[in-house]
Amino acid sequence: MAIVVEARYEDGVLKPVDELPLRDGEEVIVEVKRSLADRMYGAIPLDESTADELIEMEPWE
């Protein structure tokens, strides 16, 4: 069974955002992918006012 979960890395530990359907002690294989925001950070140079405008924009439909 394969599932995709969102997790946060804090204090050296990868912590799932939601409960996982696993038994205590169960071993799994983890593939780590950074979020799109993390991968794109710094890719396009923006001044602060332009970045603020983008954040406030409504998502495309």
C-alpha positions in Angstrom: 0.0 0.0 0.0 1.3 3.5 -0.9 0.1 6.7 0.7 1.2 10.3 0.4 1.3 12.3 3.6 2.3 15.9 4.4 4.9 16.2 7.1 6.9 18.9 8.9 10.6 18.6 9.9 11.1 19.9 13.4 14.0 19.4 15.9 15.6 16.7 13.8 12.3 14.7 13.5 10.0 14.3 10.5 6.4 14.7 11.9 3.3 13.8 9.9 0.7 16.6 9.8 -2.2 14.0 10.2 -2.5 10.6 11.8 -1.1 7.7 9.8 -2.8 4.3 9.3 0.2 2.4 10.8 0.9 0.2 13.7 3.4 1.1 16.4 6.8 -0.2 15.4 5.9 -0.7 11.7 8.7 0.1 9.4 8.2 2.1 6.2 10.2 3.6 3.3 10.1 7.4 3.2 10.7 9.5 0.0 11.2 13.1 0.8 10.1 15.8 -1.6 10.2 19.5 -0.8 7.1 21.6 -1.3 6.8 23.6 -4.5 7.2 26.8 -2.5 10.5 25.6 -1.0 11.8 24.5 -4.4 10.8 27.8 -6.0 12.2 30.0 -3.3 14.5 32.6 -4.8 13.9 31.4 -8.4 12.2 34.7 -9.4 13.6 37.9 -7.9 10.7 39.9 -6.5 10.5 43.1 -4.5 8.4 43.0 -1.3 5.4 44.9 -2.7 5.2 42.6 -5.8 5.4 39.5 -3.5 2.6 40.9 -1.3 0.4 41.5 -4.4 1.0 37.9 -5.6 0.1 36.5 -2.1 -3.2 38.5 -2.1 -4.3 37.4 -5.6 -7.2 35.1 -6.0 -6.2 31.6 -7.4 -6.8 31.0 -11.0 -10.0 29.1 -11.9 
